[in-house]
Amino acid sequence: MNAADALAFVEKHGIVLESARHPTIPSLAQAIAGGPLRGGWWSHPKGRAIFAATRAVRDSADVLVCRLIEGKITFVHSRIWPALVRLADRFPAAALERVREVHSKTGAHRLENIAFPQWVPAETAIKAKNLSEAQALTAFEILLPDLTVES
């Protein structure tokens, strides 16, 4: 799977875990590996391909990198952002922070978090306001079946 394939995978599924396991949310690393991973993906024969694909997805302007699902690195495609913003009050604030890798001149890297809603584009915020809660939930019903309308 090359970078374009990885981005297409995230776009198709809407919400994808980088490498963690979940019963309903696909994992990019597992998709590249061709099945469940034992231990870390770094030691997998396709580890370099996984690294290249995950970095391409992390660098995409169309992908939010956050910790939406169980605190694990999660990729959310921009087509899902309006629904995510509309349903933001259903998630912990930290789960909606944009996670960015920042590299120094020495090659070291650190994670930088951008708080919600600072990362939300104006167009996405407008689309979110125009979505009903039921419409927003439709975008999540397959992936997050426990996320339901509260009565």
C-alpha positions in Angstrom: 0.0 0.0 0.0 1.5 3.3 -1.1 0.7 6.8 0.3 -2.2 7.4 -2.1 -3.7 4.0 -1.2 -3.3 4.8 2.5 -5.1 8.1 2.1 -7.8 6.4 0.0 -8.2 3.8 2.8 -8.8 6.6 5.4 -11.2 8.5 3.1 -13.2 5.3 2.5 -13.6 4.4 6.1 -13.7 7.9 7.6 -12.3 6.9 10.9 -9.2 4.7 11.1 -6.9 3.7 13.9 -3.2 4.0 13.1 -2.3 0.6 14.6 -4.5 -0.2 17.6 -7.1 -3.0 17.5 -10.8 -2.3 17.8 -13.9 -4.4 17.0 -15.4 -2.0 14.5 -12.8 0.5 13.5 -10.1 -0.6 10.9 -6.4 -0.2 11.5 -4.2 1.1 8.8 -1.2 -0.8 10.0 -3.2 -4.1 10.0 -4.5 -3.4 6.6 -1.0 -2.9 5.3 0.3 -6.0 7.1 -2.6 -8.1 5.8 -3.9 -9.1 9.2 -3.6 -8.7 12.9 -0.2 -7.6 14.2 1.5 -9.3 17.1 3.4 -6.8 19.2 4.5 -3.6 17.6 4.5 -3.0 13.8 8.1 -1.8 13.7 9.4 -5.4 13.7 6.9 -6.6 11.1 8.3 -7.4 7.6 6.1 -4.6 6.2 7.2 -2.2 9.0 8.8 0.3 6.6 5.7 0.4 4.4 3.6 0.9 7.5 5.8 3.7 8.6 5.8 5.4 5.2 2.0 5.1 4.9 1.2 6.3 8.4 3.5 9.3 8.0 1.8 10.2 4.6 -1.6 10.1 6.3 -0.3 12.1 9.3 1.0 14.8 6.9 -2.3 15.1 4.9 -4.3 18.2 5.2 -7.4 16.1 4.8 -6.8 14.0 7.9 -7.2 14.9 11.5 -4.8 13.0 13.7 -6.2 12.8 17.2 -6.8 10.3 20.0 -10.5 9.9 19.4 -10.8 6.1 20.0 -9.7 4.8 23.4 -6.8 7.4 23.5 -5.1 5.7 20.5 -3.8 7.6 17.5 -6.9 7.9 15.2 -7.2 9.3 11.7 -10.4 11.1 10.9 -11.0 12.1 7.3 -12.2 15.6 6.5 -15.5 14.3 5.2 -16.3 13.3 8.8 -15.2 16.5 10.4 -18.6 18.3 10.3 -20.3 15.4 12.1 -17.4 15.2 14.6 -17.6 18.9 15.4 -21.4 18.6 15.7 -21.0 15.8 18.2 -18.0 17.2 20.0 -19.8 17.4 23.4 -20.0 13.6 23.4 -16.2 13.2 23.5 -13.6 14.1 26.1 -11.9 17.4 25.1 -8.5 15.7 24.9 -9.8 13.2 22.3 -10.5 16.0 19.9 -7.1 17.7 20.1 -5.1 17.6 16.9 -1.9 15.8 17.4 1.1 16.9 15.3 4.6 15.6 15.1 7.1 18.5 15.2 10.6 17.7 14.1 13.6 19.7 15.3 16.8 20.5 13.3 18.5 17.7 15.2 16.0 15.2 14.0 14.3 14.7 17.3 10.6 14.9 17.3 7.9 15.7 19.8 4.1 15.7 19.8 2.2 19.0 19.8 -1.5 19.1 20.6 -3.8 21.8 19.1 -6.9 22.1 21.2 -10.4 21.7 19.8 -11.9 23.8 18.2 -8.8 25.8 17.2 -7.9 23.3 14.4 -11.5 23.4 13.0 -11.7 25.1 9.6 -14.4 27.8 9.3 -16.1 25.9 6.5 -16.3 22.8 8.6 -17.8 24.7 11.6 -20.5 26.1 9.3 -21.3 22.6 7.9 -21.4 21.3 11.5 -24.0 24.0 12.5 -26.2 23.0 9.6 -26.2 19.3 10.6 -28.9 17.9 12.9 -27.7 15.6 15.7 -29.4 12.7 13.9 -27.5 13.5 10.7 -24.2 13.7 12.5 -24.8 10.4 14.3 -25.4 8.7 10.9 -21.8 9.3 10.1 -20.7 7.4 13.2 -23.4 4.7 13.6 -21.4 1.9 12.0 -18.1 2.8 13.6 -19.3 3.8 17.0 -22.6 2.0 17.6 -22.7 3.0 21.3 -22.8 6.7 20.3 -26.6 7.3 20.3 -28.9 10.2 20.7 -29.6 10.9 24.4 -33.2 11.2 25.4 
